[in-house]
Amino acid sequence: MAARDSRYVFRASEVSFRQAKPGLNVKEGRMLGGMTVRLQERHPGRRDPAAPWCETGHTAYVLKGRIGYEFADHEAEAGPGDMVHIPAGHAHRHRPFVAGNEPVLYFITEFE
């Protein structure tokens, strides 16, 4: 195996963003041990109060912009350099949104 080829490395710099849904572009890699890594670019838009809740656990690192998370009992925001950890499960259900008028770029990991 050449030094460049490794099952431990996801070369996100060589992958194009794909549109996951309107306003959300992703680069996604499935890693060993059941972990998914994503570089996500979320664009400002109207918040949809009917959007489904996410119950998947995530750890995120914000690169630029501001991301907000709506929880059942409060909202939280994070900006460049901030890290967010949301455990999996119904008690931690959330809906992400762009907090502000600028796109947000962030890296997330999740385990299956």
N, C-alpha and C positions, 0 to 999 in steps of 0.2 A: 504494500500500500504506500503510495506516494505521501510525502509529508503534508501535502495540500488536502488529501482526501482523508476525512475522518468522520466517523459517525457521531462524534462529540461536537461537531461544529455545524451550525446553520449559517450559511453565507447569505445573510439578508441583503447585503450590498449587491448581490448578483441576481436578486429576485425583484420583479416589478410588483408594485402595489396592485391588488385586485379589489374591485368594489364588492364588499360583503353585503352591503345594503346601501340605499341612498344616504349619503353623508358620512359613510364609514368605509375607509380603504384599509386593507391589511396586507402584511407580509407575514406568512405563517410557516412555522417549522414544527414538525412532530419529532420530539427528542426521545432518547432512551429513557426507560423508566416510566413511560406514560405521561411525560410532561409536554405541553404545547407552549411554544413561545411565539409571541406576536408583536410586531411593530404596528401600531394602529394610528391612523390619522383620521380624526373625527372633525367634521366641519360644523360650524354653527348652523342652527336651524330651529324651527319651532319645536318646542318640547311637546311630546304626545303623552297626555295623562293616561291614555288607554294602552300605552306600550306595555308589553309583558315584563314582569319582574324577572331579573336574572338571579338564580340561586347557586350559580357556579362560583367557587372560590377563586380569587385572583390576588396576585401581588403585582403592583404597578409602580413604574418609575416614570415621572413626567419629564419630558425633554423640553417641550415648549408649549405655550398656551396654558389655559386653566381648564381643568376637568372638574365637574361636579358629580356627586352621587346622591341620588334621592334614596333614602331609606324609609321604612314604614313610619318612623317617629322623628326623623330629622334629615337635614341635608349637610353635606360636607364638601369642601373644595380643596383642591391641591394644585400647585403650580410647579414651575421648573425646579428640579432638584428635590421635590417632595416624593416620598414613597407612600403607597397605600397598600394595606393588606386587608382583604375582606374574606373571612372564612366562608366555606361552602355551607349551604343549608337555608331553610326557610326563614330562620330567625335573622339571617343576614341578607335577605333579598334586597336588591338594589336596582336602580335604573341610572345609567350614566348619562351625562349631558355636557355640552360645551358651556362653560361659564365665561361668558364674554362674547366678543365679536370676532376673535381670532381662532383659526383652527388649533386643535390641540394634538400634539404628537407625543405618544407614550408607549412604553414597552410593558407588556404584561406576560406573566407566566400563569399557567393553570395545570393542575393535575387531573387526570381522568379518574 
